[in-house]
């Protein structure tokens, strides 16, 4: 067998042949809590690609546990597969399961008897395995769903949420949920979701607010993490256990004032620099021009089909709508027709069939990453979405009517322009033209101010100066064996 090195993976011989195991050294400060120097967990497969997928959540869990400052509890050390092992031990020993809820609701005398019975049984074991301890004391419910398992179970219970997404987009969406759940585990613990209380929810919320206050994350990110954990937990409580309780009820993080934008538009001086940037690939520059002159999003543009592009029309335009490359747009308000003006028209002429080179699963990620790395190289603290915000500000400041501006940006339903109604396209074209003239005037004033200060625009940038990080292999991307 070829020598393979993947973090925390180790092949061991067993009765069935060979099996992949998760292997992690226990930090010295945690040995007394864990009770061993190494953690070995069978992944239940001899296939490397499958093992790489299964090892990631286990690795993430132990990384979070060992980084935290709190003392580990027995519940922290129970793996997602161990409830089944606990159930087997309970059956073998003839023990009825006693959950924490049963214990809490029992009369005082009964709860004492439960503890005495468990203690009397466990003392006969000189060195009891943790599965036996869990079985005797009812530490783990075999029918429970741990927080670490909740994302996969939620995805299985809500398949409709993924119907319109490609496989990579589905995994990316689930990954965001998983990261929020890992944050909850890091703060509160890997609990059975039925044991989550209002106190746990408040604890998590206060921790997120504290991190946002320290600028470790934005308040929008904190609010989204709280919402995602609440969404998954409450949905599973209702669908799986028919429990209507909501431990996150009224546990909220107040939103920022509306005038404080999470995504900031470019300033006019920044745009003078951005205009001189040339990415490695012309298609990236064309996408930048299209967003700057139409307000269309990256994913919307990459999903264009040839039948959505009208270059011979009186008002050349594109139509953003469901097609053979996408089942739907972001929401019902997004289908719309967008006239092409100036640089956007020239860019679209170079791509009359759309962007087939970017239609793969990670096309939008690669294009966004290229632009974001360019902006970072010239020390501009903005991102791809700043183009869309800059364009929308220009529409607003050039006095575009609210209805026209909303239809261009996709804030209201734009179906009336799908098939090229001349008057609608004319109004939108004029609004975009006025916005672009406004942008040109603002940039001219910004350039004049620079010259008055004796400054010039010097972009110390070439595509070769950007450090393109080699993509690290992650378990979700592993489709082929990984050789050392």
C-alpha positions in Angstrom: 0.0 0.0 0.0 1.3 3.5 -0.9 2.6 5.6 2.0 -0.1 8.1 2.8 0.2 11.1 5.1 -2.9 13.0 6.0 -3.3 14.9 9.3 -4.7 12.8 12.1 -5.2 9.7 9.9 -3.6 6.4 10.6 -4.1 3.0 9.0 -4.3 0.0 11.4 -4.7 -3.7 10.9 -7.9 -5.2 12.4 -10.0 -8.3 12.2 -11.7 -7.1 9.0 -8.4 -6.3 7.3 -7.2 -2.6 7.5 -9.1 0.3 8.8 -8.5 4.1 9.0 -8.4 5.6 12.4 -8.4 9.2 13.8 -5.2 9.7 15.9 -4.4 12.7 18.0 -1.9 13.3 20.7 -3.4 14.7 24.0 -1.8 17.9 25.3 0.1 17.3 28.6 -2.2 19.7 30.4 -5.2 17.6 29.4 -3.9 14.1 30.0 -5.4 14.0 33.6 -8.8 15.0 32.2 -8.8 12.7 29.1 -7.1 9.8 30.9 -4.8 8.8 28.1 -1.9 10.3 26.0 -3.4 9.5 22.6 -6.9 9.5 21.1 -7.7 6.6 18.7 -11.1 6.5 17.0 -12.1 4.1 14.2 -13.5 5.8 11.2 -15.2 2.6 10.1 -13.8 2.6 6.5 -10.7 1.5 4.6 -11.3 4.0 1.8 -9.0 7.0 2.0 -11.3 9.5 0.4 -14.2 8.6 2.8 -11.8 8.6 5.7 -10.7 12.2 4.9 -14.3 13.3 4.9 -15.1 11.6 8.2 -12.1 12.8 10.0 -12.7 16.6 9.6 -15.6 17.0 12.1 -13.7 14.9 14.7 -10.5 16.9 14.2 -12.4 20.2 14.5 -14.1 19.0 17.7 -10.9 18.1 19.5 -9.0 21.2 18.2 -11.8 23.3 19.7 -11.8 21.4 23.0 -8.1 21.5 23.5 -7.9 25.2 22.6 -10.6 26.1 25.2 -9.6 27.2 28.7 -12.4 25.3 30.5 -11.9 21.9 32.1 -13.2 19.1 30.0 -16.2 17.1 31.2 -17.0 13.4 30.4 -19.7 14.6 28.0 -17.0 16.5 26.0 -15.2 13.2 25.4 -18.1 11.3 24.0 -17.8 10.9 20.2 -20.7 11.0 17.8 -20.6 7.3 17.3 -20.5 6.5 21.0 -24.3 6.8 21.8 -24.6 3.6 19.8 -21.9 2.0 21.9 -23.6 3.2 25.1 -26.9 1.7 23.9 -25.2 -1.6 23.3 -23.6 -1.6 26.8 -27.0 -0.8 28.3 -28.5 -3.8 26.5 -25.7 -6.1 27.4 -25.8 -5.1 31.1 -29.6 -5.0 31.3 -29.7 -1.4 32.4 -32.6 0.9 31.7 -31.6 4.3 30.3 -32.0 7.2 32.6 -31.7 10.6 30.9 -30.8 13.8 32.6 -34.3 15.0 32.1 -35.7 11.9 33.9 -33.3 12.5 36.8 -34.2 16.2 37.1 -38.0 15.4 37.1 -37.7 12.6 39.6 -38.7 12.9 43.2 -35.8 13.4 45.6 -35.9 9.9 47.0 -36.1 8.4 43.5 -33.1 10.4 42.3 -31.1 9.3 45.3 -31.9 5.7 44.6 -30.9 6.2 40.9 -27.4 7.4 42.0 -27.0 4.7 44.6 -27.9 2.0 42.2 -25.5 3.3 39.6 -22.7 3.7 42.1 -23.3 0.2 43.5 -23.0 -1.2 40.0 -20.0 0.7 38.8 -17.8 -0.1 41.9 -17.6 -3.7 40.7 -15.5 -2.4 37.7 -11.8 -1.8 38.7 -11.2 0.3 35.6 -14.6 0.8 33.9 -14.5 2.0 30.2 -16.2 5.3 29.6 -19.0 3.6 27.6 -19.9 1.7 30.8 -19.8 4.8 32.9 -22.0 6.6 30.4 -24.4 3.7 30.3 -24.7 3.4 34.0 -25.1 7.1 34.8 -27.1 7.9 31.7 -24.6 10.5 30.5 -25.6 10.0 26.8 -29.0 9.4 25.3 -28.7 6.9 22.4 -31.6 8.6 20.7 -30.2 12.1 21.2 -28.8 14.4 18.5 -25.6 16.1 19.6 -24.8 19.7 18.4 -21.9 18.2 16.4 -24.4 16.0 14.5 -27.1 18.6 14.1 -26.0 20.1 10.8 -26.0 16.9 8.9 -29.4 15.9 10.4 -30.8 19.3 9.6 -29.6 19.1 6.0 -31.2 15.6 5.8 -34.5 16.9 7.2 -34.6 20.0 4.9 -33.4 18.7 1.5 -35.6 21.3 -0.3 -33.2 24.0 0.8 -30.5 22.5 -1.6 -32.6 21.7 -4.6 -31.4 24.7 -6.6 -27.8 24.5 -5.6 -24.8 22.7 -7.2 -22.9 20.2 -5.1 -20.1 22.6 -4.2 -22.6 25.4 -3.3 -24.4 22.9 -1.1 -21.3 21.9 0.8 -20.3 25.6 1.2 -23.7 26.4 2.6 -23.5 23.5 5.1 -20.0 24.5 6.0 -21.2 27.9 7.2 -23.7 26.2 9.4 -21.1 23.8 10.7 -18.8 26.6 11.7 -21.6 28.3 13.7 -22.3 25.0 15.4 -18.6 24.6 16.2 -18.6 28.0 17.8 -21.5 26.9 20.0 -19.6 23.8 21.0 -16.5 25.8 21.7 -18.5 28.0 24.1 -21.2 25.8 25.6 -20.2 22.2 24.8 -21.4 19.4 22.5 -24.8 19.0 24.1 -27.8 16.9 23.2 -30.0 19.5 21.5 -32.9 18.7 23.9 -30.8 19.8 26.9 -30.1 23.3 25.4 -31.7 25.9 27.7 -32.2 29.7 27.6 -29.1 30.0 29.8 -27.1 28.2 27.1 -28.5 30.4 24.4 -27.8 33.6 26.4 -24.3 32.4 27.2 -23.6 31.9 23.5 -25.1 35.2 22.5 -23.1 37.1 25.1 -19.9 35.4 23.9 -20.6 36.4 20.3 -21.3 40.0 21.4 -18.0 40.0 23.3 -16.1 38.8 20.3 -17.8 41.4 18.1 -16.9 44.1 20.7 -13.2 43.0 20.5 -13.5 43.3 16.6 -12.9 39.6 16.2 -16.0 39.5 14.0 -18.6 42.0 12.8 -21.9 42.3 14.6 -23.6 41.0 11.4 -21.5 37.9 11.6 -22.3 37.4 15.2 -26.0 37.9 14.6 -25.9 35.4 11.7 -24.1 32.7 13.8 -26.7 33.0 16.5 -29.5 32.8 13.9 -28.0 29.7 12.2 -27.6 27.8 15.5 -31.2 28.8 16.5 -32.6 27.8 13.1 -31.0 24.3 13.2 -31.8 23.5 16.9 -35.4 24.7 16.9 -36.2 23.0 13.6 -34.8 19.7 14.8 -36.6 20.0 18.1 -39.9 20.4 16.3 -39.5 17.9 13.4 -37.6 15.1 15.2 -38.9 15.3 18.7 -42.2 17.3 18.3 -41.0 19.7 20.9 -42.4 23.3 20.5 -40.0 24.9 23.0 -37.6 27.5 21.7 -34.6 28.1 23.9 -33.5 30.9 21.7 -36.8 32.8 21.9 -36.1 36.5 22.3 -32.3 35.8 22.5 -31.2 38.3 19.9 -28.4 40.6 19.0 -29.6 44.1 18.0 -28.8 45.1 14.5 -26.5 48.0 13.7 -28.1 51.3 12.7 -29.0 51.2 9.0 -26.5 53.9 8.1 -23.6 51.7 9.1 -23.0 49.4 6.1 -21.2 46.1 6.6 -20.0 46.3 3.0 -18.7 49.7 2.2 -18.6 51.1 -1.4 -15.3 52.3 -2.9 -14.4 56.0 -2.4 -13.7 58.0 -5.6 -10.0 58.0 -4.9 -9.9 54.3 -4.4 -11.7 53.8 -7.8 -8.9 55.8 -9.5 -6.6 53.0 -8.3 -9.0 50.2 -9.1 -9.5 51.5 -12.7 -5.8 50.8 -13.3 -5.7 47.3 -12.0 -5.3 44.5 -14.5 -6.0 41.0 -13.3 -4.1 38.0 -14.6 -7.2 37.1 -16.8 -9.2 39.5 -19.0 -12.4 37.8 -18.0 -11.9 39.0 -14.4 -11.6 42.6 -15.6 -14.7 42.2 -17.8 -16.7 41.0 -14.8 -15.5 44.0 -12.7 -16.7 46.3 -15.5 -20.0 44.6 -15.8 -20.8 44.8 -12.1 -19.6 48.4 -12.0 -21.9 49.4 -14.9 -24.9 47.2 -14.2 -24.9 46.3 -10.5 -25.2 42.6 -11.3 -23.7 40.2 -8.9 -20.9 37.8 -9.6 -23.0 34.6 -9.5 -25.7 36.3 -11.6 -23.2 37.1 -14.4 -21.5 33.7 -14.4 -24.8 32.0 -14.9 -25.6 33.9 -18.2 -26.5 31.8 -21.2 -26.2 32.8 -24.8 -30.0 33.3 -25.1 -29.8 35.8 -22.2 -27.5 38.2 -24.1 -28.9 40.7 -26.6 -26.2 42.7 -28.3 -28.1 43.6 -31.5 -31.0 45.2 -29.7 -31.7 48.9 -29.9 -30.7 48.9 -26.2 -28.1 46.1 -25.8 -28.9 44.3 -22.6 -28.7 41.0 -20.7 -31.5 39.2 -18.9 -30.8 37.7 -15.5 -33.3 34.8 -15.1 -33.4 31.0 -14.5 -31.9 29.0 -17.4 -30.2 25.7 -18.2 -27.2 26.8 -16.0 -29.2 27.8 -12.9 -32.6 26.8 -11.6 -33.2 30.1 -9.8 -31.6 33.4 -8.7 -31.1 34.5 -5.2 -34.7 35.5 -4.6 -37.9 36.2 -6.5 -36.9 39.9 -6.9 -33.7 39.2 -8.8 -34.9 38.3 -12.4 -34.4 41.5 -14.4 -33.2 43.0 -17.7 -30.0 45.2 -17.5 -29.0 47.5 -20.3 -25.3 47.5 -21.2 -23.5 50.8 -21.2 -20.0 51.8 -22.2 -17.4 49.4 -20.6 -20.1 46.8 -19.8 -21.1 46.6 -23.5 -17.5 46.2 -24.6 -16.9 43.5 -22.0 -20.1 41.6 -23.0 -19.1 41.7 -26.7 -16.0 39.7 -25.8 -18.3 37.1 -24.2 -21.3 36.6 -26.4 -21.8 33.1 -25.2 -21.5 34.0 -21.5 -18.7 32.8 -19.3 -18.2 29.0 -19.8 -14.7 29.1 -18.4 -16.2 30.2 -15.0 -19.3 28.0 -14.8 -17.6 25.3 -12.8 -18.5 24.9 -9.1 -15.7 27.2 -7.9 -15.8 29.7 -10.7 -17.2 32.5 -8.6 -14.8 31.8 -5.7 -11.8 32.0 -8.0 -12.9 35.3 -9.6 -13.8 36.9 -6.3 -10.5 35.7 -4.8 -8.5 37.2 -7.6 -10.2 40.6 -7.2 -9.9 40.6 -3.4 -6.2 39.7 -3.6 -5.7 42.6 -6.0 -7.4 45.0 -3.6 -5.4 43.7 -0.7 -2.2 44.1 -2.7 -2.9 47.8 -3.2 -4.1 48.2 0.4 -7.7 48.9 -0.4 -9.9 47.6 2.4 -12.9 46.6 0.2 -14.2 43.5 -1.5 -16.0 42.4 -4.7 -19.4 43.5 -3.3 -18.1 47.1 -3.0 -18.5 47.4 -6.8 -22.3 46.8 -6.5 -22.6 49.3 -3.6 -20.6 51.9 -5.4 -22.9 51.6 -8.4 -26.0 51.8 -6.3 -24.8 54.9 -4.6 -24.2 56.5 -8.0 -27.7 55.7 -9.1 -29.1 57.3 -5.9 -26.9 60.4 -6.2 -27.7 60.8 -9.9 -31.4 61.1 -8.9 -32.6 57.8 -10.5 -36.2 57.1 -9.6 -36.7 54.7 -6.8 -38.7 52.3 -8.9 -36.0 52.3 -11.7 -33.2 52.0 -9.2 -34.8 49.1 -7.4 -35.5 47.2 -10.7 -31.9 47.6 -11.8 -30.5 46.4 -8.5 -33.1 43.6 -8.2 -34.7 45.0 -5.0 -38.2 44.5 -6.5 -39.6 42.2 -9.2 -38.2 43.1 -12.6 -40.1 40.6 -14.8 -41.7 43.4 -16.8 -38.3 44.0 -18.5 -37.5 40.4 -19.4 -38.4 40.6 -23.1 -37.1 44.0 -23.9 -39.9 46.4 -23.4 -38.5 49.5 -25.1 -39.7 52.1 -22.6 -38.5 50.1 -19.6 -35.1 49.5 -21.1 -34.8 53.1 -22.2 -35.6 54.3 -18.7 -33.0 51.9 -17.2 -30.5 52.8 -19.8 -30.8 56.5 -19.1 -30.6 55.9 -15.4 -27.3 53.9 -15.8 -25.9 56.5 -18.2 -26.6 59.3 -15.7 -25.0 57.2 -13.0 -21.9 56.6 -15.0 -21.6 60.3 -15.9 -21.9 61.1 -12.2 -19.1 58.6 -11.4 -16.9 60.1 -14.1 -17.4 63.6 -12.7 -16.7 62.5 -9.1 -13.5 60.7 -10.2 -12.4 63.7 -12.1 -12.9 65.9 -9.0 -11.0 63.3 -6.9 -8.1 63.4 -9.4 -8.0 67.2 -9.4 -7.8 67.2 -5.6 -4.9 64.8 -5.7 -3.1 66.9 -8.3 -3.7 70.1 -6.2 -2.0 68.3 -3.3 0.9 67.4 -5.5 0.1 63.7 -5.4 -0.1 61.2 -8.3 -1.7 57.8 -8.7 1.0 55.2 -8.6 -0.1 51.6 -8.5 2.9 49.5 -7.4 1.2 46.4 -8.5 1.6 43.6 -11.1 -0.2 40.2 -11.1 3.1 38.6 -10.3 3.4 40.5 -7.0 0.3 38.9 -5.7 1.0 35.8 -3.6 -1.4 33.3 -4.9 -1.7 30.8 -2.0 -1.7 27.2 -3.0 -5.1 25.8 -2.1 -4.8 23.5 0.8 -6.4 20.1 0.5 -9.5 20.0 2.7 -11.6 17.0 3.4 -14.6 18.3 1.4 -12.4 18.8 -1.7 -10.8 15.4 -1.5 -12.0 13.2 -4.3 -8.8 11.3 -5.1 -6.2 9.5 -3.0 -3.7 11.8 -1.3 -0.2 10.6 -1.7 2.7 11.7 0.5 
